Amino acid sequence: LDFEEGFDSEDFSAMLAEYKQQLSETDAVVLSDYGKGALRHSVELIALARKAGKPVLVDPKGNDFSIYKGATLITPNLNEYEDVVGSCSDESELVGRGNDLIKANKLDALLVTRGEHGMTLLRSDEKEMHLAKWQNALKRAKSDL
């Protein structure tokens, strides 16, 4: 469902009860935040899922990623990411700030989508992975043949 009105005034307890009931029936939880208030209790939703052994993937919104603390993976685009960590002048700065964000928010991973520059995947205690835009990767693969 897609409404322009927010959910701030809605009773969270009914949604939470349904969430808890459905959690045992699912393999993973995907939270896509549109800034409408449905995820105003995201920390609780994430904690419940993780306690149940479910991975939690988050498409974030806003400039406070601490509300996704404990998620398995968050997937901001570059603009959303830089709104939170500040402008990054190079790959090294992007990676360093991302690793700090992972540690501060107890994330397993962070995937920054970067438009024409592809994506950067950061995981706790692992080397970063820069994924070229698929068209660029396909061109390189063809040139290697």
DONUDREN-477978 format. One record per residue: residue number from 1; residue in one letter; x, y, z of N, C-alpha, C, CB in turn. Coordinates in Angstrom, 1 decimal. Glycine has a CB too. Layout:
<sites>
[NUM; 'a'; [X; Y; Z]; [X; Y; Z]; [X; Y; Z]; [X; Y; Z]]
...
</sites>
This chain:
<sites>
[1; 'l'; [0.8; -1.2; 0.0]; [0.0; 0.0; 0.0]; [0.9; 1.2; 0.0]; [-1.0; 0.0; 1.2]]
[2; 'd'; [0.5; 2.3; -0.7]; [1.2; 3.5; -0.7]; [0.3; 4.7; -0.5]; [2.0; 3.6; -2.1]]
[3; 'f'; [0.5; 5.3; 0.7]; [-0.3; 6.5; 1.0]; [0.7; 7.6; 1.2]; [-1.2; 6.2; 2.3]]
[4; 'e'; [0.2; 8.8; 0.9]; [1.0; 10.0; 1.2]; [0.9; 10.4; 2.7]; [0.6; 11.1; 0.3]]
[5; 'e'; [-0.2; 10.1; 3.3]; [-0.3; 10.4; 4.7]; [0.6; 9.5; 5.6]; [-1.8; 10.3; 5.2]]
[6; 'g'; [1.0; 10.1; 6.7]; [1.9; 9.3; 7.6]; [1.1; 8.4; 8.5]; [2.7; 10.2; 8.4]]
[7; 'f'; [1.9; 7.5; 9.2]; [1.3; 6.6; 10.1]; [1.6; 6.9; 11.6]; [1.8; 5.2; 9.8]]
[8; 'd'; [2.0; 8.1; 11.8]; [2.4; 8.5; 13.2]; [1.3; 8.3; 14.2]; [2.9; 9.9; 13.2]]
[9; 's'; [0.1; 8.5; 13.8]; [-1.0; 8.5; 14.8]; [-1.6; 7.0; 14.9]; [-2.1; 9.4; 14.4]]
[10; 'e'; [-1.1; 6.1; 14.1]; [-1.7; 4.8; 14.2]; [-1.2; 4.0; 15.4]; [-1.3; 4.0; 12.9]]
[11; 'd'; [-2.0; 3.1; 15.9]; [-1.7; 2.3; 17.0]; [-0.7; 1.2; 16.6]; [-3.0; 1.6; 17.6]]
[12; 'f'; [0.5; 1.3; 17.2]; [1.6; 0.4; 16.8]; [1.4; -1.0; 17.3]; [2.9; 1.0; 17.3]]
[13; 's'; [0.6; -1.1; 18.4]; [0.5; -2.5; 19.0]; [-0.2; -3.5; 18.1]; [-0.3; -2.3; 20.3]]
[14; 'a'; [-1.1; -3.1; 17.3]; [-1.7; -4.0; 16.3]; [-0.7; -4.4; 15.3]; [-3.0; -3.3; 15.7]]
[15; 'm'; [0.0; -3.5; 14.8]; [1.1; -3.9; 13.8]; [2.1; -4.8; 14.4]; [1.7; -2.6; 13.2]]
[16; 'l'; [2.5; -4.5; 15.6]; [3.5; -5.3; 16.3]; [3.0; -6.7; 16.5]; [3.9; -4.6; 17.6]]
[17; 'a'; [1.8; -6.9; 16.9]; [1.2; -8.2; 17.1]; [1.2; -9.0; 15.8]; [-0.2; -8.1; 17.7]]
[18; 'e'; [0.8; -8.4; 14.7]; [0.8; -9.1; 13.4]; [2.2; -9.4; 13.0]; [0.1; -8.2; 12.4]]
[19; 'y'; [3.1; -8.5; 13.2]; [4.5; -8.7; 12.9]; [5.1; -9.9; 13.6]; [5.4; -7.5; 13.2]]
[20; 'k'; [4.8; -10.0; 14.9]; [5.3; -11.1; 15.7]; [4.7; -12.4; 15.2]; [5.0; -10.9; 17.2]]
[21; 'q'; [3.5; -12.4; 14.9]; [2.8; -13.6; 14.4]; [3.4; -14.1; 13.1]; [1.3; -13.4; 14.2]]
[22; 'q'; [3.7; -13.1; 12.2]; [4.2; -13.5; 10.8]; [5.7; -13.8; 10.9]; [4.0; -12.3; 9.9]]
[23; 'l'; [6.4; -13.3; 11.8]; [7.8; -13.5; 11.9]; [8.3; -15.0; 11.9]; [8.4; -12.9; 13.2]]
[24; 's'; [7.5; -15.8; 12.6]; [7.9; -17.2; 12.6]; [7.6; -17.9; 11.2]; [7.1; -18.0; 13.6]]
[25; 'e'; [6.9; -17.3; 10.4]; [6.5; -17.8; 9.1]; [7.4; -17.3; 7.9]; [5.1; -17.5; 8.7]]
[26; 't'; [8.4; -16.5; 8.2]; [9.2; -15.9; 7.2]; [10.7; -16.3; 7.3]; [9.1; -14.4; 7.3]]
[27; 'd'; [11.4; -16.2; 6.2]; [12.8; -16.5; 6.2]; [13.7; -15.2; 6.4]; [13.2; -17.1; 4.9]]
[28; 'a'; [13.1; -14.0; 6.1]; [13.9; -12.8; 6.2]; [12.9; -11.6; 6.3]; [14.8; -12.6; 4.9]]
[29; 'v'; [13.4; -10.5; 6.8]; [12.5; -9.3; 7.0]; [13.2; -8.2; 6.1]; [12.4; -8.9; 8.5]]
[30; 'v'; [12.3; -7.6; 5.3]; [12.7; -6.4; 4.5]; [11.9; -5.2; 5.0]; [12.5; -6.7; 3.0]]
[31; 'l'; [12.7; -4.2; 5.5]; [12.1; -3.0; 5.9]; [12.4; -1.9; 4.9]; [12.5; -2.6; 7.4]]
[32; 's'; [11.4; -1.3; 4.3]; [11.6; -0.2; 3.3]; [11.0; 1.0; 3.9]; [11.1; -0.6; 1.9]]
[33; 'd'; [11.8; 1.9; 4.3]; [11.4; 3.1; 5.0]; [11.0; 4.3; 4.0]; [12.4; 3.6; 6.0]]
[34; 'y'; [9.8; 4.7; 4.1]; [9.4; 5.8; 3.2]; [9.2; 7.1; 4.1]; [8.1; 5.5; 2.5]]
[35; 'g'; [9.6; 7.1; 5.3]; [9.6; 8.2; 6.2]; [8.1; 8.6; 6.5]; [10.2; 9.4; 5.5]]
[36; 'k'; [7.2; 7.6; 6.5]; [5.8; 7.9; 6.8]; [5.4; 7.6; 8.3]; [4.9; 7.2; 5.8]]
[37; 'g'; [6.3; 7.0; 9.0]; [6.1; 6.6; 10.4]; [5.8; 5.2; 10.7]; [4.9; 7.4; 10.8]]
[38; 'a'; [5.6; 4.4; 9.7]; [5.3; 2.9; 9.9]; [6.5; 2.2; 10.6]; [5.0; 2.2; 8.6]]
[39; 'l'; [7.7; 2.8; 10.3]; [8.9; 2.2; 10.9]; [9.5; 3.0; 12.1]; [10.0; 2.0; 9.8]]
[40; 'r'; [8.6; 3.7; 12.7]; [9.1; 4.5; 13.9]; [9.6; 3.7; 15.0]; [8.0; 5.5; 14.3]]
[41; 'h'; [9.2; 2.4; 15.0]; [9.7; 1.5; 16.1]; [10.7; 0.4; 15.4]; [8.5; 0.8; 16.8]]
[42; 's'; [11.4; 0.9; 14.4]; [12.3; -0.1; 13.7]; [13.3; -0.8; 14.6]; [13.0; 0.7; 12.6]]
[43; 'v'; [13.8; -0.2; 15.6]; [14.8; -0.8; 16.4]; [14.2; -2.1; 17.1]; [15.3; 0.1; 17.5]]
[44; 'e'; [12.9; -1.9; 17.5]; [12.2; -3.1; 18.1]; [11.9; -4.1; 17.1]; [10.9; -2.6; 18.8]]
[45; 'l'; [11.5; -3.7; 15.9]; [11.2; -4.7; 14.9]; [12.5; -5.5; 14.5]; [10.6; -4.0; 13.6]]
[46; 'i'; [13.6; -4.8; 14.4]; [14.9; -5.4; 14.0]; [15.3; -6.4; 15.1]; [16.0; -4.4; 13.8]]
[47; 'a'; [15.2; -5.9; 16.4]; [15.7; -6.7; 17.5]; [14.9; -8.0; 17.6]; [15.5; -6.0; 18.8]]
[48; 'l'; [13.6; -8.0; 17.4]; [12.7; -9.2; 17.4]; [13.1; -10.1; 16.3]; [11.2; -8.8; 17.2]]
[49; 'a'; [13.3; -9.6; 15.1]; [13.7; -10.5; 14.0]; [15.1; -11.1; 14.2]; [13.7; -9.7; 12.7]]
[50; 'r'; [16.0; -10.4; 14.7]; [17.4; -10.9; 14.9]; [17.3; -12.0; 16.0]; [18.3; -9.8; 15.3]]
[51; 'k'; [16.5; -11.7; 17.0]; [16.4; -12.7; 18.1]; [15.8; -14.0; 17.6]; [15.5; -12.1; 19.3]]
[52; 'a'; [14.9; -13.9; 16.6]; [14.3; -15.1; 16.0]; [15.2; -15.7; 14.9]; [13.0; -14.7; 15.3]]
[53; 'g'; [16.4; -15.1; 14.7]; [17.4; -15.7; 13.8]; [17.1; -15.3; 12.3]; [17.4; -17.1; 13.9]]
[54; 'k'; [16.4; -14.2; 12.1]; [16.0; -13.8; 10.8]; [16.9; -12.6; 10.3]; [14.5; -13.4; 10.7]]
[55; 'p'; [17.4; -12.7; 9.1]; [18.2; -11.5; 8.6]; [17.2; -10.4; 8.3]; [19.0; -11.9; 7.3]]
[56; 'v'; [17.7; -9.1; 8.5]; [16.9; -7.9; 8.3]; [17.6; -7.0; 7.3]; [16.6; -7.2; 9.7]]
[57; 'l'; [17.0; -6.8; 6.2]; [17.5; -6.0; 5.1]; [16.7; -4.7; 5.1]; [17.4; -6.7; 3.7]]
[58; 'v'; [17.4; -3.5; 5.1]; [16.7; -2.2; 5.3]; [17.1; -1.3; 4.1]; [17.1; -1.6; 6.6]]
[59; 'd'; [16.0; -0.7; 3.5]; [16.2; 0.4; 2.5]; [15.9; 1.6; 3.4]; [15.2; 0.2; 1.3]]
[60; 'p'; [16.9; 2.4; 3.8]; [16.7; 3.4; 4.7]; [16.2; 4.7; 4.1]; [18.1; 3.7; 5.4]]
[61; 'k'; [15.8; 5.6; 5.1]; [15.3; 6.9; 4.7]; [15.8; 7.9; 5.8]; [13.8; 7.0; 4.5]]
[62; 'g'; [16.0; 9.1; 5.5]; [16.3; 10.1; 6.5]; [17.8; 10.1; 6.8]; [15.6; 9.8; 7.8]]
[63; 'n'; [18.2; 10.9; 7.8]; [19.6; 11.1; 8.1]; [20.0; 10.6; 9.4]; [19.9; 12.6; 8.0]]
[64; 'd'; [19.3; 9.6; 9.9]; [19.6; 9.0; 11.2]; [19.5; 7.5; 11.0]; [18.7; 9.4; 12.4]]
[65; 'f'; [20.7; 6.8; 10.7]; [20.7; 5.4; 10.5]; [20.7; 4.6; 11.8]; [21.9; 5.0; 9.6]]
[66; 's'; [20.9; 5.3; 12.9]; [20.9; 4.6; 14.2]; [19.5; 3.9; 14.5]; [21.2; 5.5; 15.4]]
[67; 'i'; [18.5; 4.3; 13.8]; [17.2; 3.7; 14.0]; [17.1; 2.3; 13.3]; [16.1; 4.6; 13.4]]
[68; 'y'; [18.2; 2.0; 12.6]; [18.3; 0.6; 12.0]; [19.3; -0.2; 12.7]; [18.6; 0.7; 10.5]]
[69; 'k'; [19.7; 0.2; 13.9]; [20.7; -0.5; 14.7]; [20.4; -2.0; 14.8]; [20.8; 0.0; 16.1]]
[70; 'g'; [21.4; -2.8; 14.5]; [21.3; -4.3; 14.6]; [20.8; -5.0; 13.3]; [20.4; -4.6; 15.7]]
[71; 'a'; [20.5; -4.2; 12.3]; [20.1; -4.8; 11.0]; [21.2; -5.6; 10.4]; [19.6; -3.7; 10.0]]
[72; 't'; [20.9; -6.5; 9.5]; [21.8; -7.3; 8.8]; [22.5; -6.5; 7.8]; [21.2; -8.6; 8.2]]
[73; 'l'; [21.7; -5.8; 7.0]; [22.2; -5.0; 5.9]; [21.3; -3.8; 5.7]; [22.2; -5.8; 4.6]]
[74; 'i'; [22.0; -2.6; 5.5]; [21.2; -1.4; 5.0]; [21.8; -1.0; 3.6]; [21.3; -0.2; 6.0]]
[75; 't'; [20.9; -0.5; 2.8]; [21.2; -0.2; 1.4]; [20.9; 1.2; 1.0]; [20.4; -1.2; 0.5]]
[76; 'p'; [21.6; 2.2; 1.5]; [21.4; 3.6; 1.1]; [22.0; 3.8; -0.2]; [21.9; 4.5; 2.1]]
[77; 'n'; [21.4; 4.8; -1.0]; [22.1; 5.3; -2.2]; [23.1; 6.3; -1.7]; [21.1; 5.9; -3.2]]
[78; 'l'; [24.0; 6.7; -2.6]; [25.1; 7.6; -2.2]; [24.6; 8.9; -1.6]; [26.0; 7.9; -3.4]]
[79; 'n'; [23.6; 9.5; -2.1]; [23.1; 10.7; -1.5]; [22.6; 10.5; -0.1]; [22.0; 11.3; -2.4]]
[80; 'e'; [21.8; 9.4; 0.1]; [21.3; 9.1; 1.5]; [22.5; 8.9; 2.4]; [20.4; 7.9; 1.5]]
[81; 'y'; [23.5; 8.1; 1.9]; [24.7; 7.8; 2.7]; [25.4; 9.0; 3.1]; [25.6; 6.8; 1.9]]
[82; 'e'; [25.7; 9.9; 2.2]; [26.5; 11.1; 2.5]; [25.7; 12.1; 3.3]; [26.9; 11.8; 1.2]]
[83; 'd'; [24.3; 12.1; 3.3]; [23.5; 12.9; 4.2]; [23.8; 12.5; 5.7]; [22.0; 12.7; 3.9]]
[84; 'v'; [24.2; 11.2; 5.9]; [24.4; 10.7; 7.2]; [25.9; 10.9; 7.6]; [24.0; 9.2; 7.3]]
[85; 'v'; [26.8; 10.5; 6.7]; [28.2; 10.5; 7.1]; [29.0; 11.7; 6.7]; [28.9; 9.2; 6.6]]
[86; 'g'; [28.4; 12.5; 5.8]; [29.1; 13.7; 5.2]; [29.7; 13.3; 3.9]; [30.2; 14.1; 6.2]]
[87; 's'; [30.0; 14.3; 3.1]; [30.5; 14.2; 1.8]; [31.8; 13.4; 1.8]; [30.7; 15.5; 1.1]]
[88; 'c'; [32.0; 12.4; 0.9]; [33.2; 11.6; 0.8]; [33.9; 12.0; -0.5]; [32.8; 10.1; 0.8]]
[89; 's'; [35.2; 12.4; -0.3]; [36.0; 12.9; -1.5]; [36.6; 11.8; -2.3]; [37.1; 13.8; -1.0]]
[90; 'd'; [36.7; 10.6; -1.7]; [37.3; 9.5; -2.4]; [36.8; 8.1; -1.8]; [38.8; 9.5; -2.4]]
[91; 'e'; [37.2; 7.0; -2.5]; [36.8; 5.7; -2.1]; [37.2; 5.4; -0.6]; [37.4; 4.6; -3.0]]
[92; 's'; [38.4; 5.8; -0.3]; [39.0; 5.5; 1.0]; [38.1; 6.2; 2.1]; [40.4; 6.1; 1.1]]
[93; 'e'; [37.7; 7.4; 1.9]; [36.8; 8.1; 2.9]; [35.5; 7.4; 2.9]; [36.7; 9.6; 2.5]]
[94; 'l'; [34.9; 7.0; 1.8]; [33.6; 6.3; 1.8]; [33.7; 5.0; 2.6]; [33.2; 6.0; 0.3]]
[95; 'v'; [34.8; 4.3; 2.4]; [35.0; 3.0; 3.1]; [35.2; 3.2; 4.6]; [36.2; 2.2; 2.5]]
[96; 'g'; [36.0; 4.2; 5.0]; [36.3; 4.5; 6.4]; [35.1; 4.9; 7.1]; [37.4; 5.5; 6.5]]
[97; 'r'; [34.3; 5.8; 6.6]; [33.1; 6.3; 7.2]; [32.1; 5.1; 7.3]; [32.5; 7.5; 6.5]]
[98; 'g'; [32.0; 4.3; 6.2]; [31.1; 3.2; 6.2]; [31.4; 2.2; 7.3]; [31.1; 2.5; 4.9]]
[99; 'n'; [32.7; 1.9; 7.5]; [33.1; 1.0; 8.5]; [32.8; 1.5; 9.9]; [34.6; 0.7; 8.4]]
[100; 'd'; [32.9; 2.8; 10.1]; [32.5; 3.4; 11.4]; [31.0; 3.3; 11.6]; [33.0; 4.9; 11.4]]
[101; 'l'; [30.3; 3.5; 10.5]; [28.8; 3.4; 10.6]; [28.4; 2.0; 11.0]; [28.2; 3.8; 9.3]]
[102; 'i'; [29.0; 1.0; 10.4]; [28.8; -0.4; 10.7]; [29.0; -0.7; 12.2]; [29.6; -1.3; 9.8]]
[103; 'k'; [30.1; -0.3; 12.7]; [30.5; -0.5; 14.1]; [29.5; 0.2; 15.0]; [31.9; -0.1; 14.4]]
[104; 'a'; [29.2; 1.5; 14.7]; [28.4; 2.3; 15.6]; [27.0; 1.7; 15.7]; [28.3; 3.7; 15.1]]
[105; 'n'; [26.5; 1.1; 14.6]; [25.1; 0.6; 14.6]; [25.0; -0.9; 14.6]; [24.5; 1.2; 13.4]]
[106; 'k'; [26.1; -1.6; 14.8]; [26.1; -3.0; 14.9]; [25.4; -3.7; 13.7]; [25.4; -3.4; 16.2]]
[107; 'l'; [25.8; -3.2; 12.6]; [25.3; -3.8; 11.3]; [26.2; -4.9; 10.9]; [25.2; -2.7; 10.2]]
[108; 'd'; [25.7; -5.9; 10.1]; [26.6; -6.9; 9.5]; [27.2; -6.4; 8.2]; [25.8; -8.2; 9.2]]
[109; 'a'; [26.4; -5.6; 7.5]; [26.9; -5.1; 6.2]; [26.2; -3.8; 5.8]; [26.7; -6.1; 5.1]]
[110; 'l'; [26.8; -3.1; 4.9]; [26.3; -1.8; 4.3]; [26.6; -1.9; 2.8]; [27.0; -0.6; 5.0]]
[111; 'l'; [25.5; -1.7; 2.0]; [25.7; -1.7; 0.6]; [25.3; -0.3; 0.1]; [24.8; -2.8; -0.1]]
[112; 'v'; [26.3; 0.5; -0.4]; [26.0; 1.8; -0.9]; [25.9; 1.8; -2.4]; [27.2; 2.8; -0.5]]
[113; 't'; [24.7; 2.1; -2.9]; [24.5; 2.1; -4.3]; [24.9; 3.5; -4.8]; [23.0; 1.8; -4.7]]
[114; 'r'; [25.7; 3.4; -5.9]; [26.4; 4.6; -6.4]; [26.1; 5.0; -7.8]; [27.9; 4.5; -6.2]]
[115; 'g'; [25.0; 4.7; -8.3]; [24.6; 5.1; -9.7]; [25.6; 4.5; -10.7]; [24.5; 6.6; -9.8]]
[116; 'e'; [26.1; 5.4; -11.5]; [27.0; 5.0; -12.6]; [28.3; 4.4; -12.1]; [27.3; 6.2; -13.5]]
[117; 'h'; [28.6; 4.6; -10.8]; [29.8; 4.0; -10.2]; [29.6; 2.7; -9.6]; [30.4; 5.0; -9.2]]
[118; 'g'; [28.4; 2.1; -9.8]; [28.1; 0.8; -9.3]; [27.7; 0.8; -7.8]; [29.3; -0.1; -9.4]]
[119; 'm'; [28.3; -0.1; -7.0]; [28.0; -0.3; -5.6]; [29.2; -0.6; -4.8]; [26.9; -1.4; -5.4]]
[120; 't'; [29.2; -0.2; -3.5]; [30.2; -0.6; -2.6]; [29.6; -1.4; -1.5]; [31.0; 0.7; -2.1]]
[121; 'l'; [30.1; -2.6; -1.3]; [29.7; -3.5; -0.2]; [30.7; -3.5; 0.9]; [29.4; -4.9; -0.7]]
[122; 'l'; [30.3; -3.1; 2.1]; [31.2; -3.1; 3.3]; [30.6; -4.1; 4.3]; [31.3; -1.7; 3.9]]
[123; 'r'; [31.4; -5.0; 4.8]; [31.0; -6.0; 5.8]; [32.0; -5.9; 7.0]; [31.0; -7.4; 5.2]]
[124; 's'; [31.4; -6.2; 8.2]; [32.3; -6.1; 9.4]; [33.5; -7.0; 9.2]; [31.5; -6.4; 10.6]]
[125; 'd'; [34.6; -6.4; 9.5]; [35.9; -7.1; 9.5]; [36.2; -7.8; 8.2]; [35.8; -8.1; 10.6]]
[126; 'e'; [35.8; -7.3; 7.1]; [36.2; -7.9; 5.8]; [36.5; -6.7; 4.9]; [35.0; -8.7; 5.2]]
[127; 'k'; [37.3; -7.1; 3.9]; [37.7; -6.1; 2.9]; [36.5; -5.6; 2.1]; [38.8; -6.6; 2.0]]
[128; 'e'; [36.5; -4.3; 1.8]; [35.4; -3.8; 1.0]; [35.4; -4.4; -0.4]; [35.5; -2.3; 0.9]]
[129; 'm'; [34.2; -4.4; -1.0]; [34.0; -4.9; -2.4]; [33.4; -3.8; -3.2]; [33.2; -6.2; -2.4]]
[130; 'h'; [34.0; -3.4; -4.3]; [33.4; -2.4; -5.2]; [32.9; -3.1; -6.4]; [34.5; -1.3; -5.6]]
[131; 'l'; [31.6; -3.0; -6.6]; [30.9; -3.7; -7.7]; [30.7; -2.7; -8.8]; [29.6; -4.4; -7.2]]
[132; 'a'; [31.3; -2.9; -10.0]; [31.0; -2.0; -11.1]; [29.6; -2.1; -11.6]; [32.0; -2.3; -12.3]]
[133; 'k'; [29.1; -1.0; -12.2]; [27.8; -1.1; -12.8]; [27.8; -2.3; -13.8]; [27.4; 0.2; -13.5]]
[134; 'w'; [26.7; -3.0; -13.8]; [26.7; -4.3; -14.6]; [27.1; -4.1; -16.0]; [25.4; -5.0; -14.5]]
[135; 'q'; [26.7; -3.0; -16.6]; [27.1; -2.7; -18.0]; [28.6; -2.6; -18.2]; [26.4; -1.5; -18.6]]
[136; 'n'; [29.3; -2.0; -17.2]; [30.7; -1.8; -17.2]; [31.4; -3.2; -17.0]; [31.2; -0.8; -16.1]]
[137; 'a'; [30.8; -4.0; -16.1]; [31.4; -5.3; -15.9]; [31.2; -6.2; -17.1]; [30.7; -6.0; -14.7]]
[138; 'l'; [30.1; -6.1; -17.8]; [29.9; -6.8; -19.0]; [30.8; -6.4; -20.1]; [28.4; -6.7; -19.5]]
[139; 'k'; [31.1; -5.1; -20.3]; [32.0; -4.7; -21.3]; [33.4; -5.2; -21.0]; [32.1; -3.1; -21.3]]
[140; 'r'; [33.8; -5.2; -19.7]; [35.2; -5.7; -19.4]; [35.2; -7.2; -19.6]; [35.5; -5.4; -17.9]]
[141; 'a'; [34.2; -7.9; -19.3]; [34.2; -9.4; -19.5]; [34.3; -9.7; -21.0]; [32.9; -10.0; -19.0]]
[142; 'k'; [33.6; -8.9; -21.8]; [33.6; -9.1; -23.3]; [35.0; -8.8; -23.8]; [32.6; -8.3; -24.0]]
[143; 's'; [35.6; -7.7; -23.3]; [37.0; -7.4; -23.8]; [38.0; -8.4; -23.4]; [37.4; -6.0; -23.3]]
[144; 'd'; [37.8; -9.1; -22.3]; [38.7; -10.2; -21.9]; [38.6; -11.4; -22.7]; [38.5; -10.5; -20.4]]
[145; 'l'; [37.6; -11.6; -23.5]; [37.4; -12.8; -24.3]; [38.3; -12.8; -25.5]; [36.0; -12.9; -24.8]]
</sites>
